[in-house]
Amino acid sequence: MLVYEYLPHELARLDVLGKATGLDLNQVMERVRLAARRETLASAGPDEPHSLSEAWIASFQHNQWRRIARVMAEQRMSVYKPTEDRRAVRYREERLQRVEKDCADAGQPDDRAPIEMLRHRVYRITARPTAAPTEEQLLVRHYFAGSKAVAVEHAQRSFGRQSGTNESGEYQIVSVEQVLPQPGEFF
């Protein structure tokens, strides 16, 4: 069975496209404002060593909201419809082409073999050093995983390798939160 895995940027994009569907321009502009605020707050936070970070997610989503607002203004849409957005249509086509290419690479014609669509999510995991449990030393990392348990496993391995001000090298996970797609949403 061929497996198709949604990538983090696809999850972020689908999250925004889903939320934008049916909104009018004023509502989209409010989302642009909120996304800009989130991006500002995320960029002021602690740096994360990986490309999948709170700042990356916030920036990517802010750019998508701005793009949707621009498309709506240019096309004079009363409400946002992804089917009338050329780039949203192209995103969908690119995803389908990727599935077809993966089928061809695996030697499976796409009309015979079922394709499993993995619904990975992005989890934000916060940990603190066991030696000095202060708010200033909290570590926040984002992990792309199929389940909360797998994300925690990745985090435990990663936090076990952390050094710096934590001399013991031990961290305690204090929270695990699904951030993409929004909890409860299944696209």
TIMI-333260 format. One record per atom (N, C-alpha, C): residue in three letters; atom name; x, y, z. Coordinates in pm, whole numbers. Atoms other than C-alpha are relative to their C-alpha. Layout:
<atoms>
ATOM residu atome   east  north     up
ATOM    ALA    CA      X      Y      Z
...
</atoms>
This chain:
<atoms>
ATOM residu atome   east  north     up
ATOM    MET     N     84   -117      0
ATOM    MET    CA      0      0      0
ATOM    MET     C     89    125      0
ATOM    LEU     N    -74   -125      9
ATOM    LEU    CA    135    340    -97
ATOM    LEU     C    -48     95    109
ATOM    VAL     N     33    -92   -108
ATOM    VAL    CA    145    602    177
ATOM    VAL     C     29    142    -45
ATOM    TYR     N    -20   -141     28
ATOM    TYR    CA     97    974    121
ATOM    TYR     C     -1     74    132
ATOM    GLU     N    -12    -72   -126
ATOM    GLU    CA    210   1199    401
ATOM    GLU     C    -14    150    -26
ATOM    TYR     N     11   -146      9
ATOM    TYR    CA     89   1556    433
ATOM    TYR     C    121     62     67
ATOM    LEU     N   -116    -68    -53
ATOM    LEU    CA    382   1787    491
ATOM    LEU     C    -44    116     89
ATOM    PRO     N     42   -108    -90
ATOM    PRO    CA    383   2057    762
ATOM    PRO     C    -52    124    -72
ATOM    HIS     N     50   -120     68
ATOM    HIS    CA    346   2341    510
ATOM    HIS     C   -136    -26    -64
ATOM    GLU     N    133     32     53
ATOM    GLU    CA     49   2159    353
ATOM    GLU     C   -104      6    111
ATOM    LEU     N     92     -9   -113
ATOM    LEU    CA   -111   2125    697
ATOM    LEU     C    -32    145     33
ATOM    ALA     N     22   -142    -31
ATOM    ALA    CA    -62   2497    763
ATOM    ALA     C    -87     65   -107
ATOM    ARG     N     76    -57    111
ATOM    ARG    CA   -198   2588    420
ATOM    ARG     C   -146    -47      3
ATOM    LEU     N    136     55     -6
ATOM    LEU    CA   -499   2355    446
ATOM    LEU     C    -77     57    118
ATOM    ASP     N     62    -59   -118
ATOM    ASP    CA   -569   2493    792
ATOM    ASP     C    -56    139    -33
ATOM    VAL     N     43   -136     35
ATOM    VAL    CA   -588   2850    658
ATOM    VAL     C   -109     -4   -106
ATOM    LEU     N    100      7    107
ATOM    LEU    CA   -779   2759    341
ATOM    LEU     C   -135    -47     55
ATOM    GLY     N    124     48    -60
ATOM    GLY    CA  -1036   2568    545
ATOM    GLY     C    -69    106     83
ATOM    LYS     N     58   -105    -83
ATOM    LYS    CA  -1086   2854    788
ATOM    LYS     C    -48    118    -82
ATOM    ALA     N     37   -116     82
ATOM    ALA    CA  -1106   3113    511
ATOM    ALA     C   -126    -24    -83
ATOM    THR     N    114     32     85
ATOM    THR    CA  -1373   2932    312
ATOM    THR     C   -130     55     60
ATOM    GLY     N    128    -58    -42
ATOM    GLY    CA  -1700   3126    333
ATOM    GLY     C      9    132     75
ATOM    LEU     N    -15   -128    -69
ATOM    LEU    CA  -1554   3433    505
ATOM    LEU     C     -7    115   -100
ATOM    ASP     N     -3   -118     86
ATOM    ASP    CA  -1611   3781    364
ATOM    ASP     C    132     74     22
ATOM    LEU     N   -129    -69     -3
ATOM    LEU    CA  -1326   4028    309
ATOM    LEU     C     28     62    138
ATOM    ASN     N    -22    -57   -133
ATOM    ASN    CA  -1378   4203    645
ATOM    ASN     C     44   -105    100
ATOM    GLN     N    -39    109    -89
ATOM    GLN    CA  -1355   3872    828
ATOM    GLN     C    141    -48    -31
ATOM    VAL     N   -135     42     38
ATOM    VAL    CA  -1045   3775    631
ATOM    VAL     C    101    105     47
ATOM    MET     N    -92   -104    -46
ATOM    MET    CA   -884   4112    710
ATOM    MET     C     21     -7    152
ATOM    GLU     N    -15     20   -145
ATOM    GLU    CA   -950   4048   1080
ATOM    GLU     C     95   -117     27
ATOM    ARG     N    -91    115    -14
ATOM    ARG    CA   -775   3710   1042
ATOM    ARG     C    143     40    -37
ATOM    VAL     N   -134    -51     36
ATOM    VAL    CA   -483   3888    870
ATOM    VAL     C     59     73    119
ATOM    ARG     N    -46    -77   -116
ATOM    ARG    CA   -459   4121   1169
ATOM    ARG     C     41    -95    114
ATOM    LEU     N    -31     95   -107
ATOM    LEU    CA   -470   3832   1417
ATOM    LEU     C    125    -83    -33
ATOM    ALA     N   -118     77     42
ATOM    ALA    CA   -213   3634   1215
ATOM    ALA     C    127     84     12
ATOM    ALA     N   -116    -90    -14
ATOM    ALA    CA     20   3937   1208
ATOM    ALA     C     40     11    147
ATOM    ARG     N    -28    -10   -144
ATOM    ARG    CA    -11   3968   1586
ATOM    ARG     C     66   -130     49
ATOM    ARG     N    -59    127    -40
ATOM    ARG    CA     61   3597   1630
ATOM    ARG     C    143    -12    -50
ATOM    GLU     N   -136      6     55
ATOM    GLU    CA    364   3625   1402
ATOM    GLU     C     95     86     82
ATOM    THR     N    -83    -90    -81
ATOM    THR    CA    498   3919   1602
ATOM    THR     C     34    -64    135
ATOM    LEU     N    -22     64   -129
ATOM    LEU    CA    454   3733   1931
ATOM    LEU     C     93   -121    -14
ATOM    ALA     N    -83    119     22
ATOM    ALA    CA    611   3415   1789
ATOM    ALA     C    144     37    -29
ATOM    SER     N   -137    -39     32
ATOM    SER    CA    913   3597   1653
ATOM    SER     C     72     60    120
ATOM    ALA     N    -61    -54   -122
ATOM    ALA    CA    970   3761   1992
ATOM    ALA     C     33   -111    100
ATOM    GLY     N    -24    112    -90
ATOM    GLY    CA    972   3419   2160
ATOM    GLY     C    137    -60    -19
ATOM    PRO     N   -131     65     11
ATOM    PRO    CA   1270   3190   2207
ATOM    PRO     C     16    -68   -136
ATOM    ASP     N    -29     65    127
ATOM    ASP    CA   1438   3059   1893
ATOM    ASP     C     -6   -152     17
ATOM    GLU     N      0    145      2
ATOM    GLU    CA   1383   2698   1804
ATOM    GLU     C    103    -44   -104
ATOM    PRO     N   -109     40     90
ATOM    PRO    CA   1665   2507   1637
ATOM    PRO     C    -47    -63   -131
ATOM    HIS     N     48     68    120
ATOM    HIS    CA   1447   2336   1376
ATOM    HIS     C    -82     96    -86
ATOM    SER     N     77    -85     91
ATOM    SER    CA   1273   2481   1072
ATOM    SER     C   -148     -1     35
ATOM    LEU     N    139      7    -42
ATOM    LEU    CA    938   2368   1212
ATOM    LEU     C     -9     65    137
ATOM    SER     N      3    -75   -125
ATOM    SER    CA    888   2634   1475
ATOM    SER     C   -127     82      6
ATOM    GLU     N    117    -86    -17
ATOM    GLU    CA    617   2857   1616
ATOM    GLU     C     10    121    -92
ATOM    ALA     N    -19   -116     88
ATOM    ALA    CA    766   3152   1423
ATOM    ALA     C    -26    -38   -146
ATOM    TRP     N     22     44    139
ATOM    TRP    CA    766   2953   1096
ATOM    TRP     C   -148    -19    -27
ATOM    ILE     N    143     25     18
ATOM    ILE    CA    405   2839   1141
ATOM    ILE     C    -76    132     -6
ATOM    ALA     N     70   -129     -4
ATOM    ALA    CA    287   3190   1231
ATOM    ALA     C     27     82   -126
ATOM    SER     N    -35    -75    120
ATOM    SER    CA    473   3349    940
ATOM    SER     C    -67    -58   -124
ATOM    PHE     N     61     68    115
ATOM    PHE    CA    349   3092    689
ATOM    PHE     C   -150     28     -4
ATOM    GLN     N    145    -23     -3
ATOM    GLN    CA    -11   3131    802
ATOM    GLN     C    -33    147    -24
ATOM    HIS     N     23   -142     25
ATOM    HIS    CA     11   3511    806
ATOM    HIS     C     10     30   -149
ATOM    ASN     N    -15    -21    144
ATOM    ASN    CA    137   3507    448
ATOM    ASN     C   -120    -56    -77
ATOM    GLN     N    117     58     66
ATOM    GLN    CA   -151   3278    347
ATOM    GLN     C   -124     87     18
ATOM    TRP     N    115    -89    -23
ATOM    TRP    CA   -410   3506    508
ATOM    TRP     C     11    127    -84
ATOM    ARG     N    -19   -120     84
ATOM    ARG    CA   -259   3810    332
ATOM    ARG     C    -25    -32   -146
ATOM    ARG     N     20     39    139
ATOM    ARG    CA   -258   3625      1
ATOM    ARG     C   -149    -16    -30
ATOM    ILE     N    144     19     20
ATOM    ILE    CA   -625   3529     41
ATOM    ILE     C    -71    135     -3
ATOM    ALA     N     61   -134      0
ATOM    ALA    CA   -719   3889    126
ATOM    ALA     C     27     70   -133
ATOM    ARG     N    -35    -63    128
ATOM    ARG    CA   -535   4010   -185
ATOM    ARG     C    -81    -60   -115
ATOM    VAL     N     77     68    105
ATOM    VAL    CA   -705   3749   -406
ATOM    VAL     C   -146     43      5
ATOM    MET     N    141    -41    -12
ATOM    MET    CA  -1046   3840   -269
ATOM    MET     C    -21    142    -51
ATOM    ALA     N     12   -139     45
ATOM    ALA    CA   -986   4210   -332
ATOM    ALA     C     15      8   -152
ATOM    GLU     N    -24     -4    145
ATOM    GLU    CA   -848   4153   -683
ATOM    GLU     C   -116    -59    -79
ATOM    GLN     N    107     69     73
ATOM    GLN    CA  -1128   3915   -786
ATOM    GLN     C   -139     45     46
ATOM    ARG     N    126    -54    -54
ATOM    ARG    CA  -1397   4106   -593
ATOM    ARG     C    -95   -112     47
ATOM    MET     N     79    110    -56
ATOM    MET    CA  -1514   3793   -413
ATOM    MET     C    -82     52    117
ATOM    SER     N     81    -38   -116
ATOM    SER    CA  -1802   3845   -175
ATOM    SER     C     37    -89    120
ATOM    VAL     N    -51     92   -101
ATOM    VAL    CA  -1690   3536     19
ATOM    VAL     C    111    -83    -65
ATOM    TYR     N   -113     76     54
ATOM    TYR    CA  -1376   3330    -18
ATOM    TYR     C    -43   -141    -37
ATOM    LYS     N     25    135     50
ATOM    LYS    CA  -1409   3016   -228
ATOM    LYS     C    132    -52    -58
ATOM    PRO     N   -127     52     52
ATOM    PRO    CA  -1092   2808   -280
ATOM    PRO     C     -7    -42   -147
ATOM    THR     N     14     42    140
ATOM    THR    CA  -1231   2685   -613
ATOM    THR     C     16    116    -96
ATOM    GLU     N    -18   -118     84
ATOM    GLU    CA  -1212   3043   -744
ATOM    GLU     C    138     64     18
ATOM    ASP     N   -135    -49    -28
ATOM    ASP    CA   -857   3095   -615
ATOM    ASP     C     97    -86    -80
ATOM    ARG     N    -89     77     89
ATOM    ARG    CA   -610   2991   -886
ATOM    ARG     C    112    -71     76
ATOM    ARG     N   -111     62    -73
ATOM    ARG    CA   -331   2927   -638
ATOM    ARG     C    -49   -115     88
ATOM    ALA     N     55    111    -80
ATOM    ALA    CA   -551   2714   -409
ATOM    ALA     C    -28   -120    -88
ATOM    VAL     N     24    108     96
ATOM    VAL    CA   -652   2510   -714
ATOM    VAL     C    133    -64    -38
ATOM    ARG     N   -132     53     35
ATOM    ARG    CA   -285   2478   -808
ATOM    ARG     C     58    -84    114
ATOM    TYR     N    -47     78   -115
ATOM    TYR    CA   -198   2361   -454
ATOM    TYR     C    -62   -139     -3
ATOM    ARG     N     70    129      5
ATOM    ARG    CA   -459   2086   -487
ATOM    ARG     C     55    -86   -114
ATOM    GLU     N    -54     74    114
ATOM    GLU    CA   -330   1986   -831
ATOM    GLU     C    140    -52     29
ATOM    GLU     N   -136     42    -34
ATOM    GLU    CA     29   1974   -704
ATOM    GLU     C     -2   -118     96
ATOM    ARG     N     14    111    -93
ATOM    ARG    CA    -79   1749   -418
ATOM    ARG     C    -39   -128    -73
ATOM    LEU     N     43    117     77
ATOM    LEU    CA   -257   1516   -661
ATOM    LEU     C    112    -52    -90
ATOM    GLN     N   -114     41     83
ATOM    GLN    CA     47   1514   -892
ATOM    GLN     C    104    -73     84
ATOM    ARG     N    -96     66    -89
ATOM    ARG    CA    267   1421   -598
ATOM    ARG     C    -46   -143     30
ATOM    VAL     N     52    134    -23
ATOM    VAL    CA     38   1126   -522
ATOM    VAL     C     21    -87   -123
ATOM    GLU     N    -19     75    124
ATOM    GLU    CA     47   1017   -887
ATOM    GLU     C    147    -37    -21
ATOM    LYS     N   -143     26     15
ATOM    LYS    CA    427   1048   -897
ATOM    LYS     C     46   -108     98
ATOM    ASP     N    -36    102    -99
ATOM    ASP    CA    462    848   -577
ATOM    ASP     C    -51   -138    -42
ATOM    CYS     N     55    127     50
ATOM    CYS    CA    236    579   -727
ATOM    CYS     C     88    -55   -112
ATOM    ALA     N    -85     42    113
ATOM    ALA    CA    446    569  -1044
ATOM    ALA     C    136    -48     50
ATOM    ASP     N   -130     38    -55
ATOM    ASP    CA    771    557   -845
ATOM    ASP     C     -6   -135     73
ATOM    ALA     N     16    126    -72
ATOM    ALA    CA    634    268   -639
ATOM    ALA     C    -40   -113    -93
ATOM    GLY     N     39    101     97
ATOM    GLY    CA    530     87   -956
ATOM    GLY     C   -144    -46     17
ATOM    GLN     N    140     33    -22
ATOM    GLN    CA    165     92   -854
ATOM    GLN     C    -88     95    -79
ATOM    PRO     N     95    -88     66
ATOM    PRO    CA    -98    223  -1090
ATOM    PRO     C   -102     51    102
ATOM    ASP     N     85    -61   -102
ATOM    ASP    CA   -310    463   -888
ATOM    ASP     C   -145    -45     -4
ATOM    ASP     N    139     43      6
ATOM    ASP    CA   -637    307  -1006
ATOM    ASP     C    -21   -136     67
ATOM    ARG     N     16    133    -60
ATOM    ARG    CA   -566    -36   -849
ATOM    ARG     C     33     -2    149
ATOM    ALA     N    -47     10   -137
ATOM    ALA    CA   -383     18   -523
ATOM    ALA     C    -57    112     86
ATOM    PRO     N     47   -106    -89
ATOM    PRO    CA   -537    202   -231
ATOM    PRO     C    118     80     53
ATOM    ILE     N   -104    -88    -53
ATOM    ILE    CA   -342    495    -95
ATOM    ILE     C    -40     39    141
ATOM    GLU     N     26    -39   -137
ATOM    GLU    CA   -320    548    276
ATOM    GLU     C     44    145     17
ATOM    MET     N    -32   -140    -22
ATOM    MET    CA   -332    918    364
ATOM    MET     C     32     19    148
ATOM    LEU     N    -38    -21   -139
ATOM    LEU    CA   -135    978    682
ATOM    LEU     C    -43    138     45
ATOM    ARG     N     48   -126    -55
ATOM    ARG    CA   -287   1248    895
ATOM    ARG     C     93     43    114
ATOM    HIS     N    -94    -47   -101
ATOM    HIS    CA     26   1360   1077
ATOM    HIS     C    -44    137     48
ATOM    ARG     N     31   -130    -58
ATOM    ARG    CA     -4   1658   1300
ATOM    ARG     C    129     63     53
ATOM    VAL     N   -113    -70    -59
ATOM    VAL    CA    228   1919   1441
ATOM    VAL     C    -36     24    147
ATOM    TYR     N     20    -14   -144
ATOM    TYR    CA    263   1915   1820
ATOM    TYR     C    102     97     57
ATOM    ARG     N    -89    -90    -74
ATOM    ARG    CA    409   2188   2041
ATOM    ARG     C     23    -64    136
ATOM    ILE     N    -35     64   -126
ATOM    ILE    CA    594   2033   2333
ATOM    ILE     C     87     96     80
ATOM    THR     N    -74    -88    -90
ATOM    THR    CA    715   2239   2626
ATOM    THR     C     60    -84    112
ATOM    ALA     N    -70     74   -106
ATOM    ALA    CA    972   2108   2873
ATOM    ALA     C     81     98     83
ATOM    ARG     N    -86    -83    -86
ATOM    ARG    CA   1170   2247   3162
ATOM    ARG     C    107    -88     62
ATOM    PRO     N   -108     77    -63
ATOM    PRO    CA   1499   2140   3318
ATOM    PRO     C    -45    -50    137
ATOM    THR     N     38     51   -132
ATOM    THR    CA   1448   1916   3620
ATOM    THR     C     85     63    109
ATOM    ALA     N    -91    -57    -99
ATOM    ALA    CA   1744   2080   3795
ATOM    ALA     C    -42    141     41
ATOM    ALA     N     35   -140    -29
ATOM    ALA    CA   1616   2440   3772
ATOM    ALA     C   -133     33    -69
ATOM    PRO     N    130    -18     65
ATOM    PRO    CA   1242   2453   3700
ATOM    PRO     C    -51    145      5
ATOM    THR     N     47   -139      8
ATOM    THR    CA   1206   2824   3620
ATOM    THR     C    -62     25   -135
ATOM    GLU     N     70    -33    125
ATOM    GLU    CA    988   2981   3355
ATOM    GLU     C     98     46   -110
ATOM    GLU     N    -93    -51    100
ATOM    GLU    CA   1290   3142   3182
ATOM    GLU     C     70   -113    -75
ATOM    GLN     N    -74    108     61
ATOM    GLN    CA   1442   2803   3105
ATOM    GLN     C    -89   -102    -72
ATOM    LEU     N     88     91     73
ATOM    LEU    CA   1141   2646   2935
ATOM    LEU     C     48    -16   -143
ATOM    LEU     N    -32     28    140
ATOM    LEU    CA   1215   2480   2602
ATOM    LEU     C   -130    -32    -72
ATOM    VAL     N    117     28     82
ATOM    VAL    CA    951   2477   2329
ATOM    VAL     C     51    -54   -132
ATOM    ARG     N    -36     61    127
ATOM    ARG    CA    985   2247   2030
ATOM    ARG     C   -127    -47    -69
ATOM    HIS     N    112     48     79
ATOM    HIS    CA    750   2152   1749
ATOM    HIS     C     42   -128    -71
ATOM    TYR     N    -30    130     61
ATOM    TYR    CA    733   1795   1620
ATOM    TYR     C   -113    -40    -94
ATOM    PHE     N     93     50    101
ATOM    PHE    CA    565   1650   1312
ATOM    PHE     C    -11   -149     22
ATOM    ALA     N     14    142    -35
ATOM    ALA    CA    423   1312   1413
ATOM    ALA     C   -143    -48    -24
ATOM    GLY     N    130     60     24
ATOM    GLY    CA    136   1073   1358
ATOM    GLY     C    -87     -5    124
ATOM    SER     N     78      3   -123
ATOM    SER    CA     30   1077   1722
ATOM    SER     C     72     78    109
ATOM    LYS     N    -56    -72   -114
ATOM    LYS    CA     84   1255   2049
ATOM    LYS     C    112    -82     63
ATOM    ALA     N   -101     87    -61
ATOM    ALA    CA    278    955   2185
ATOM    ALA     C    131      2    -78
ATOM    VAL     N   -120     -2     84
ATOM    VAL    CA    520    955   1890
ATOM    VAL     C     71    135     14
ATOM    ALA     N    -60   -133    -18
ATOM    ALA    CA    573   1331   1928
ATOM    ALA     C     74      7    133
ATOM    VAL     N    -65      1   -132
ATOM    VAL    CA    654   1281   2297
ATOM    VAL     C    130    -81     -5
ATOM    GLU     N   -123     80     14
ATOM    GLU    CA    906   1007   2207
ATOM    GLU     C    110     80    -68
ATOM    HIS     N    -99    -84     69
ATOM    HIS    CA   1079   1241   1961
ATOM    HIS     C     53    106     95
ATOM    ALA     N    -40   -107    -91
ATOM    ALA    CA   1083   1515   2222
ATOM    ALA     C     92    -52    109
ATOM    GLN     N    -85     55   -107
ATOM    GLN    CA   1228   1293   2493
ATOM    GLN     C    141    -28    -51
ATOM    ARG     N   -133     22     57
ATOM    ARG    CA   1514   1192   2263
ATOM    ARG     C     71    134    -22
ATOM    SER     N    -58   -131     29
ATOM    SER    CA   1570   1554   2161
ATOM    SER     C     40     71    129
ATOM    PHE     N    -30    -68   -127
ATOM    PHE    CA   1551   1694   2515
ATOM    PHE     C    113    -70     74
ATOM    GLY     N   -109     73    -63
ATOM    GLY    CA   1789   1424   2632
ATOM    GLY     C    136     43    -52
ATOM    ARG     N   -126    -47     59
ATOM    ARG    CA   2053   1571   2399
ATOM    ARG     C     25    148     28
ATOM    GLN     N    -17   -143    -26
ATOM    GLN    CA   2001   1931   2515
ATOM    GLN     C    111     22    102
ATOM    SER     N   -102    -35    -98
ATOM    SER    CA   2280   2101   2702
ATOM    SER     C    -21    146     39
ATOM    GLY     N     12   -143    -33
ATOM    GLY    CA   2353   2461   2795
ATOM    GLY     C     -7     20    149
ATOM    THR     N      7    -33   -142
ATOM    THR    CA   2241   2592   3131
ATOM    THR     C    -47   -116     86
ATOM    ASN     N     46    116    -76
ATOM    ASN    CA   2089   2259   3232
ATOM    ASN     C    114   -101     12
ATOM    GLU     N   -118     84    -17
ATOM    GLU    CA   2388   2072   3374
ATOM    GLU     C    -34   -149      2
ATOM    SER     N     34    142     -8
ATOM    SER    CA   2204   1745   3436
ATOM    SER     C    -44    -56   -134
ATOM    GLY     N     45     44    131
ATOM    GLY    CA   2071   1732   3081
ATOM    GLY     C   -138    -64      1
ATOM    GLU     N    132     61    -10
ATOM    GLU    CA   1732   1611   3207
ATOM    GLU     C   -109    107     -5
ATOM    TYR     N    113    -91     14
ATOM    TYR    CA   1406   1778   3110
ATOM    TYR     C   -128    -75     30
ATOM    GLN     N    132     55    -26
ATOM    GLN    CA   1052   1721   3220
ATOM    GLN     C    -99     66    -95
ATOM    ILE     N    100    -55     91
ATOM    ILE    CA    778   1762   2960
ATOM    ILE     C   -117     50     83
ATOM    VAL     N    109    -59    -78
ATOM    VAL    CA    515   1998   3101
ATOM    VAL     C   -129     16    -81
ATOM    SER     N    123     -8     79
ATOM    SER    CA    274   2026   2807
ATOM    SER     C     24    -49   -142
ATOM    VAL     N      0     47    138
ATOM    VAL    CA    192   1872   2471
ATOM    VAL     C   -130     51    -60
ATOM    GLU     N    119    -61     61
ATOM    GLU    CA    -45   2061   2241
ATOM    GLU     C      5    -18   -151
ATOM    GLN     N     10     11    146
ATOM    GLN    CA   -159   1985   1886
ATOM    GLN     C    -26    139    -56
ATOM    VAL     N     18   -134     57
ATOM    VAL    CA   -119   2301   1677
ATOM    VAL     C    -40     -1   -148
ATOM    LEU     N     42     11    140
ATOM    LEU    CA   -169   2184   1316
ATOM    LEU     C    -44   -142    -30
ATOM    PRO     N    107    -98     14
ATOM    PRO    CA   -429   2119   1204
ATOM    PRO     C    -59     26    138
ATOM    GLN     N     58    -33   -130
ATOM    GLN    CA   -635   2272   1480
ATOM    GLN     C    -60   -125     62
ATOM    PRO     N     55    121    -64
ATOM    PRO    CA   -739   2011   1737
ATOM    PRO     C   -147    -21    -37
ATOM    GLY     N    138     34     35
ATOM    GLY    CA  -1056   1833   1635
ATOM    GLY     C    -30     12   -148
ATOM    GLU     N     25    -16    143
ATOM    GLU    CA  -1026   1929   1268
ATOM    GLU     C     61   -118    -74
ATOM    PHE     N    -49    109     85
ATOM    PHE    CA   -989   1653   1012
ATOM    PHE     C    -29     41   -142
ATOM    PHE     N     19    -55    134
ATOM    PHE    CA   -934   1786    665
ATOM    PHE     C    -23   -107   -102
</atoms>
